Amino acid sequence: MSRRGENIFKRKDGRWEARYIHHYEGGKAKYRYIYGSSYMEAKAKRLAELKSRDIGLLYNTNHSSKFSKLAILWLHDIKLSVKESTYSRYHRIVTKYLMMYLGNLDVNRIDSQAVNRIISNLSTQGGLRQTPLAPKTISDIITVLKSIWHYGISNGFPCRELNGIRLPQKQKRPVKILPDDVIKKIENLLLNPGDTTCMGIVFSMFTGLRIGEICGLKWGDIDIESGTVSIRRTVERIADTDPNAAHKTKVIISAPKTCCSARIIPLPRFLCEYIMPYRMDAECFILTGRPTFTEPHGFYIKYKRFLKKNSLENCTFHALRHTFATRCIEAGFDVKSLSEILGHSSVATTMSLYVHPTMEMKRMQMERLTPDFISQSE
């Protein structure tokens, strides 16, 4: 039976039709069609065709300077050296955006002007869905393009210099930080006996864990005696790059985001006491109480239900991490310690992204500027 998004359909004549994007012309996808007497036969034929196409691009000298060949070579080269989630993101950028604009071009025809035109198109028209892309997304696409370009230069492709690329200006959106009264209300609701959803929210509020790290946390990672938690894994849903996969996406458990994200965090004493009644076997995930995990989207839905049920201000789960970092600064944490607790590779990341001084903090700092003659007259 055909599944949504697979582009495999049963025709009126009884045959099954599978289609895939063969190439692009003028930014528009051109499809090729494969036929079979059954759903599985059409799917298998399409997979064989896609593999044959990739092999042909890699070894056919007629396409030796095509961007499509260079991009596929680069993907093959990096696949074993990056995380699966990273490769999935790169694969999506290459197949969804770069191939659409550059796939049929010889690399020696691609210069900075051509790239700037692509940036302009992405800003106004976007990809296949004709939706303008955010500056951050465009920046990520061009970063991948530059990596492909450097690989091409190193491997003898006639790549031209890409100087003068003009990226759209990023607009930094204000991050939501929970006010003190909302924090206290949430704490009063959560610190009473509740369920594992409440415990997951409490854990994030007082450790700054990412939602994927919370979902990947097992009871064996928590040492009550020493009062620490070890962050060893993260759960995330990624695009499945296998063309024969049953679904477009899949959930994986992998190592934390970066080497600095694999860390040990000391737990407040009250938090150790709070989680004791929930304690299960070492291999059980803390959010389920079973050896099976819940994925971030499922936990996020439960978090949103908690906010709605208690008439609390709507905010993203990641806002809890920002709020944690800001509260730590207010409490006098040194920035280096906070940076390591959050799993950042540098203090600069912590300060620029996760520390948001409140008006009260700013006011306290300004009051320190009181001149000596004022204090003397008092």
C-alpha positions in Angstrom: 0.0 0.0 0.0 1.3 3.4 -0.9 2.3 5.7 1.9 2.0 9.5 2.1 4.9 11.3 0.6 6.4 8.4 -1.3 5.2 9.4 -4.8 4.1 5.9 -5.6 0.5 5.5 -7.0 -1.7 2.9 -8.6 -2.8 3.9 -12.1 -6.1 3.3 -13.7 -4.6 0.6 -15.9 -3.6 -1.4 -12.8 0.1 -0.6 -12.9 2.0 1.1 -10.1 3.8 4.3 -10.9 6.8 5.6 -8.9 8.4 8.9 -9.7 11.5 10.8 -8.6 13.2 14.1 -9.4 15.6 13.5 -12.2 16.9 17.0 -12.7 16.0 20.7 -12.5 15.4 23.2 -15.3 15.0 26.8 -14.5 14.5 26.0 -10.9 11.7 23.6 -11.6 11.8 19.9 -10.8 11.7 17.5 -13.8 10.4 14.0 -12.9 11.2 10.5 -14.2 8.6 7.7 -13.9 9.1 4.1 -13.1 6.4 1.4 -13.6 5.8 -2.0 -12.0 3.0 -4.6 -11.7 3.0 -4.1 -7.9 3.7 -1.4 -5.3 6.9 -3.2 -4.1 8.1 -3.8 -7.7 7.8 -0.1 -8.6 9.5 0.9 -5.4 12.4 -1.5 -5.9 12.9 -0.3 -9.5 13.0 3.3 -8.4 15.6 2.5 -5.8 17.8 0.7 -8.4 17.4 3.7 -10.7 18.5 6.1 -8.0 21.5 4.0 -7.1 22.4 3.7 -10.8 22.1 7.4 -11.3 24.4 8.2 -8.4 27.0 5.6 -9.5 26.8 7.1 -13.0 27.4 10.6 -11.7 30.4 9.4 -9.7 32.2 7.5 -12.6 30.9 8.8 -15.9 33.5 11.1 -17.4 30.8 12.9 -19.4 29.7 14.5 -16.1 33.1 15.0 -14.6 32.6 18.7 -14.0 29.0 18.8 -13.1 28.0 20.2 -9.7 25.8 17.2 -9.1 28.8 14.9 -9.3 30.8 17.1 -7.0 28.0 17.3 -4.4 27.4 13.5 -4.4 31.2 12.9 -4.1 31.3 15.3 -1.1 28.3 13.5 0.5 29.9 10.1 0.1 33.2 11.5 1.5 31.8 13.0 4.7 29.2 10.3 5.5 31.4 8.3 7.8 33.0 11.3 9.5 30.0 13.2 10.8 27.0 12.2 13.0 24.0 10.7 11.3 21.9 13.7 12.1 24.5 16.0 10.6 24.7 14.0 7.5 20.9 13.9 7.2 20.8 17.7 7.4 23.6 18.1 4.8 21.9 15.6 2.5 18.6 17.5 2.7 20.3 20.8 1.9 22.1 19.3 -1.1 19.0 17.5 -2.6 16.3 20.0 -1.7 18.1 23.3 -2.5 21.5 23.1 -4.1 20.7 20.5 -6.7 17.6 22.5 -7.8 19.7 25.6 -8.7 23.1 24.1 -9.5 22.8 20.4 -10.2 23.0 20.6 -14.0 25.7 23.3 -14.2 29.4 22.8 -14.8 31.3 24.0 -11.7 33.4 26.4 -13.8 30.2 28.3 -14.7 29.4 28.9 -11.0 30.8 32.1 -9.6 29.9 34.6 -6.8 27.3 36.4 -9.0 25.5 33.1 -9.6 25.6 32.3 -5.9 24.2 35.8 -5.0 21.4 35.2 -7.5 20.6 31.9 -5.8 20.6 33.7 -2.4 18.2 36.3 -3.8 15.9 33.6 -5.1 15.9 31.7 -1.8 15.1 34.9 0.0 12.1 35.6 -2.2 11.0 32.3 -3.7 12.5 29.6 -1.5 12.7 26.0 -2.6 10.1 23.7 -4.2 7.3 25.0 -2.0 7.9 28.6 -3.2 8.2 29.9 0.4 10.9 32.5 1.2 13.6 31.1 3.5 14.8 32.6 6.7 18.3 34.2 6.7 19.6 31.5 9.0 18.5 28.7 6.7 20.1 30.5 3.7 23.3 30.9 5.7 23.3 27.1 6.4 22.8 26.4 2.7 25.7 28.6 1.7 27.9 27.1 4.4 27.3 23.6 2.9 28.0 25.0 -0.6 31.3 26.4 0.6 32.3 23.1 2.1 31.5 21.3 -1.2 33.5 24.0 -3.0 36.6 23.5 -0.8 36.3 19.8 -1.4 36.1 20.3 -5.1 39.2 22.6 -5.2 41.1 20.0 -3.2 40.2 17.3 -5.6 40.9 19.0 -8.9 37.5 20.3 -9.9 37.7 23.6 -11.9 36.0 25.6 -9.2 36.1 29.4 -9.5 36.7 31.7 -6.6 33.6 32.6 -4.6 34.4 36.0 -3.3 31.9 38.7 -2.6 29.0 36.5 -1.5 26.3 38.6 0.2 24.3 36.8 2.8 21.0 38.2 4.0 21.2 40.0 7.4 20.1 37.7 10.2 17.3 39.1 12.4 17.8 37.9 16.0 14.5 37.2 17.5 14.0 38.0 21.2 14.1 34.9 23.4 11.3 34.4 25.8 12.5 34.4 29.4 10.0 33.4 32.0 9.2 36.1 34.6 9.7 35.3 38.3 6.0 35.1 39.1 5.5 32.5 36.3 8.5 30.5 37.5 7.2 30.4 41.0 3.8 29.3 39.8 5.3 26.5 37.7 7.5 25.4 40.6 4.5 25.2 43.0 2.7 23.1 40.5 5.6 20.8 39.6 7.2 20.3 43.0 4.0 18.6 44.3 3.7 14.9 43.5 3.1 14.5 39.8 4.0 12.3 36.9 7.2 11.8 34.8 6.2 14.7 32.6 6.4 17.0 35.5 9.7 15.5 36.5 11.1 16.1 33.0 10.1 19.8 33.2 11.6 20.2 36.7 14.9 18.6 35.4 15.1 21.1 32.6 14.3 24.0 34.8 17.1 23.2 37.3 19.8 21.7 35.0 19.2 23.4 31.6 19.1 20.2 29.7 18.0 20.2 26.1 14.7 18.4 25.3 16.5 15.6 23.4 18.9 15.1 26.3 15.9 14.8 28.7 14.3 12.2 26.4 17.6 10.2 26.3 18.2 10.2 30.1 18.2 6.9 31.9 18.0 6.2 35.6 21.5 4.7 35.3 22.8 8.1 34.3 21.8 9.6 37.7 24.0 9.0 40.7 21.9 9.9 43.8 24.8 9.3 46.2 27.2 11.7 44.5 24.4 14.0 43.4 25.3 14.1 39.7 23.7 13.3 36.3 25.8 12.2 33.3 24.6 13.3 29.8 25.5 10.5 27.5 22.9 10.5 24.7 20.3 12.5 22.9 17.1 11.5 21.1 16.1 13.3 17.8 14.0 12.8 14.7 15.9 13.2 11.5 15.1 12.9 7.7 15.8 9.3 6.5 18.2 9.5 3.5 17.5 6.0 2.4 15.3 6.3 -0.7 13.8 2.9 0.0 12.8 3.8 3.6 9.1 3.3 4.5 8.9 6.8 6.1 10.5 10.2 5.4 11.9 10.5 8.9 13.1 8.3 11.7 14.0 8.7 15.4 17.6 8.0 16.5 19.5 7.9 19.8 23.0 9.3 19.4 25.8 10.9 21.3 25.2 14.4 22.6 25.3 17.4 20.2 29.0 18.0 20.6 31.9 16.6 22.6 31.3 19.3 25.2 27.7 18.3 25.4 28.7 15.0 26.9 29.1 16.2 30.5 28.5 15.5 34.2 26.2 18.0 36.0 26.0 18.3 39.8 22.4 18.2 41.0 20.9 20.5 43.7 20.1 18.5 46.8 16.4 19.2 46.6 16.3 17.8 43.1 17.8 14.5 44.2 15.2 14.2 47.0 12.4 15.2 44.5 13.2 12.4 42.0 13.7 9.6 44.5 10.1 8.4 44.5 10.2 8.0 40.7 13.4 5.9 40.7 13.4 2.8 38.4 15.9 0.3 37.0 19.1 1.7 35.5 18.1 0.9 31.9 14.7 2.6 32.2 14.3 6.1 30.7 13.2 8.6 33.3 10.4 10.0 31.2 8.7 6.6 30.6 9.8 4.4 33.5 10.5 1.7 30.8 13.4 0.6 28.6 11.6 2.4 25.7 12.0 6.1 25.2 9.7 8.9 24.2 10.7 11.2 21.3 11.1 15.0 21.8 7.9 15.9 19.9 5.8 13.6 22.1 7.3 15.1 25.2 6.9 18.6 23.8 3.1 18.0 23.3 2.8 16.9 26.9 4.7 20.0 28.1 2.3 22.2 26.1 -0.7 20.4 27.6 0.7 21.1 31.1 0.9 24.8 30.3 -2.6 24.9 28.9 -4.1 22.9 31.7 -2.7 25.2 34.3 -3.4 28.4 32.3 0.3 29.3 32.1 1.9 31.6 29.7 2.8 29.8 26.4 6.5 29.4 25.8 8.8 26.9 24.0 10.5 24.2 26.0 13.9 25.7 25.0 12.8 28.8 26.9 13.3 26.8 30.1 17.0 26.4 29.1 17.4 30.2 28.5 15.6 30.9 31.8 17.9 28.5 33.7 21.0 30.2 32.3 19.7 33.7 33.2 18.7 32.6 36.7 22.2 31.1 37.2 23.8 34.5 36.3 21.4 36.3 38.7 22.5 33.8 41.5 26.1 34.6 41.0 27.4 31.6 38.9 30.7 32.1 37.3 30.3 32.0 33.6 32.8 29.2 33.0 31.0 26.8 35.3 27.7 27.7 33.7 29.1 27.2 30.2 30.2 23.6 31.1 26.9 22.8 32.8 25.1 23.9 29.6 27.5 21.9 27.4 28.9 24.7 25.4 32.3 24.7 23.7 33.0 28.3 24.7 32.0 30.9 27.2 31.2 33.3 24.3 28.3 31.0 23.2 26.9 31.0 26.7 27.0 34.8 27.0 25.7 35.6 23.6 22.9 33.1 23.3 21.7 32.1 26.7 22.3 34.9 29.2 19.6 37.5 29.1 19.9 40.2 31.8 16.6 41.2 33.3 15.6 44.8 33.8 16.2 44.3 37.6 19.7 43.0 36.9 20.5 46.0 34.7 19.1 48.4 37.3 21.3 46.9 40.0 24.3 47.3 37.8 23.4 50.9 37.1 23.0 51.7 40.8 26.6 50.8 41.3 27.5 54.0 39.4 26.4 56.2 42.3 29.2 58.9 42.8 31.0 59.3 46.1 29.6 62.8 46.8 26.1 61.4 46.9 27.0 58.7 49.5 29.1 61.3 51.5 26.1 63.7 51.7 23.9 60.9 53.0 
